[in-house]
Amino acid sequence: MSLSKSMDSFKKIDINNIDFNNVGSWPGALKFIVGLVLLIALLFAGYHFHLKDLQLVLERSEAQEVTLRKDFEAKSFRAANLEAYKEQLVEIEERFGTLLKQLPSDTEVPGLLEDITQMGLNSGLEFESITLQPETAKQFYIELPIRIVVQGSYHDMGSFVSSVASLPRIVTLHDFSIAPVTEGNGDLLKMSILARTYRYNDTGGEQ
């Protein structure tokens, strides 16, 4: 049957004469249309209730595959470079030990104060005071602040600061304050500075 004849046959269908209990008696054109609608409905329902869920599962699996692949590549890289990491760890431990040796112990603090005082005198400075401040405990080290007050010329102060910074032991300088000792005399200055040295906290930061 041609398409035009089928359409003509479909137009002649009277819905009142259709027996819904006897599908076999329906005209061929109506059977075709109903079958096509049912097929589309089944395909849609199959996609919506089954294939769509499978698509979501597939997308999740693909995303998980990408994550696992990256994780595998990272672990493979670490495994391939395990010996290099071990060598780096040994080197880091050696450097850490070297740094610890630069931190004075309690018994070395008087010697450090003596070194700082001698450097100031060699630079031409006059000490007003050099005072140990209360310690401050950190996780891996303990800060030992030292308040220093000196008098001298700007050039002498610069020489002193440079000498302290070149000490083999770790000493950092903070909170500079420089002002003339007397008004109208800019050559003689007073400097207050906070030096901090450090020692290893063998308690691991436990207070």
C-alpha positions in Angstrom: 0.0 0.0 0.0 1.4 3.4 -1.0 1.7 6.2 1.5 -1.0 8.2 -0.1 -3.5 5.3 0.0 -2.5 4.7 3.6 -3.3 8.3 4.5 -6.6 8.2 2.7 -7.4 5.0 4.5 -6.5 6.6 7.8 -8.7 9.7 7.1 -11.7 7.4 6.5 -11.4 5.8 10.0 -14.3 6.5 12.2 -13.3 6.5 15.8 -16.8 5.5 16.9 -16.6 2.3 14.8 -13.3 1.1 16.4 -13.6 -2.0 18.6 -10.9 -1.5 21.3 -11.4 -5.1 22.4 -10.6 -6.5 19.0 -7.4 -5.0 17.7 -7.2 -7.5 14.9 -10.2 -5.8 13.2 -8.6 -2.4 13.1 -7.6 -0.9 9.7 -4.0 -1.4 8.7 -3.2 2.3 8.8 -4.4 2.6 12.4 -2.5 -0.5 13.4 0.6 1.0 11.9 0.2 4.4 13.7 -0.6 2.8 17.0 2.4 0.4 16.7 4.7 3.3 15.8 3.4 5.2 18.8 3.9 2.2 21.1 7.4 1.7 19.7 8.4 5.3 20.3 6.9 5.1 23.8 8.9 1.9 24.6 12.1 3.4 23.3 11.6 6.5 25.3 10.7 4.6 28.5 13.7 2.3 27.9 16.1 5.2 27.6 14.6 7.1 30.5 14.4 4.2 33.0 17.3 2.1 31.9 19.7 3.5 29.4 19.8 6.9 31.1 20.9 5.2 34.4 23.5 3.2 32.5 24.8 6.4 30.9 25.2 8.0 34.4 27.0 4.9 35.6 29.3 5.0 32.6 30.1 8.7 33.2 30.9 8.1 36.8 33.1 5.1 35.9 34.9 7.2 33.3 35.5 10.0 35.9 36.7 7.4 38.4 39.0 5.9 35.8 40.6 9.3 35.1 41.1 9.8 38.9 42.6 6.3 39.4 44.8 6.8 36.3 46.2 10.0 37.7 46.7 8.4 41.2 48.4 5.5 39.5 50.7 7.7 37.5 51.6 9.7 40.7 52.4 6.6 42.7 54.3 5.1 39.8 56.4 8.3 39.6 57.1 8.2 43.4 58.0 4.5 43.2 60.3 5.1 40.3 62.0 7.9 42.2 62.0 6.3 45.6 65.8 6.0 45.8 66.2 9.7 44.8 63.7 10.6 47.6 65.7 8.6 50.1 68.9 10.4 49.1 67.1 13.8 49.4 65.9 12.8 52.9 69.4 11.9 54.0 70.6 15.3 52.6 67.8 17.1 54.4 68.6 15.4 57.7 72.3 16.4 57.3 71.4 20.0 56.6 69.0 20.0 59.5 71.8 18.7 61.8 74.1 21.5 60.5 71.5 24.1 61.2 70.9 22.7 64.7 74.6 23.1 65.4 74.2 26.8 64.6 71.7 27.1 67.4 73.4 27.9 70.7 72.7 25.8 73.8 71.9 27.3 77.1 75.6 27.2 78.1 76.7 29.0 75.0 74.4 32.1 75.5 77.0 33.9 77.7 79.6 33.4 75.1 77.2 34.8 72.5 76.6 37.9 74.6 80.3 38.3 74.9 80.8 38.0 71.1 78.1 40.6 70.5 79.6 43.0 73.1 83.0 42.6 71.6 81.7 43.3 68.1 80.0 46.5 69.3 83.2 47.7 71.0 85.3 46.9 68.0 82.9 48.9 65.9 83.4 51.9 68.1 80.1 51.7 69.9 79.4 52.4 73.6 77.0 50.0 75.3 74.2 51.4 77.5 72.7 47.9 78.1 72.5 44.4 76.8 69.7 42.5 78.4 68.3 39.0 78.0 64.5 39.0 77.6 62.1 36.1 78.5 62.3 33.1 76.2 59.5 32.3 73.8 58.9 28.6 73.0 57.8 27.6 69.5 57.1 24.1 68.1 60.7 23.2 67.1 62.8 26.0 68.6 63.0 28.5 71.5 63.5 32.2 70.8 66.1 34.0 73.1 65.5 37.7 72.7 68.3 40.1 73.6 67.6 43.9 73.9 70.7 45.9 73.0 71.1 49.7 73.5 74.2 51.4 72.2 75.6 54.8 71.3 77.8 55.8 68.4 77.9 57.1 64.9 75.6 55.9 62.1 78.6 54.3 60.3 79.7 52.5 63.5 76.2 51.1 64.0 76.1 49.8 60.4 79.4 48.1 61.0 78.1 46.5 64.2 74.9 45.2 62.5 76.9 43.7 59.7 79.2 41.9 62.2 76.3 40.4 64.1 74.7 39.2 60.9 77.9 37.4 59.9 78.0 35.4 63.2 78.3 31.6 62.6 75.4 31.2 65.0 71.9 32.2 63.9 71.1 35.7 65.1 68.4 37.8 63.6 67.9 41.6 64.3 64.5 43.3 64.7 62.8 46.5 65.9 65.5 49.1 65.1 65.1 52.4 66.8 67.7 55.2 66.1 67.6 58.7 67.4 70.1 61.5 68.3 71.4 61.3 71.9 71.0 65.1 72.2 69.1 67.6 70.1 71.2 69.4 67.6 73.9 66.7 67.6 73.2 64.3 64.7 76.6 62.7 64.9 76.1 60.8 68.2 73.1 58.4 67.9 71.4 56.0 70.2 70.2 52.7 68.8 67.9 50.2 70.4 67.7 46.9 68.7 66.2 43.5 69.5 68.5 40.5 68.6 67.0 37.1 68.6 68.9 33.9 68.7 67.5 30.4 68.9 68.0 27.0 70.4 66.5 23.7 69.6 63.3 22.7 71.4 63.9 19.1 72.2 60.5 18.7 73.8 58.9 19.0 70.3 56.8 22.0 71.3 55.1 20.3 74.3 54.4 22.8 77.0 
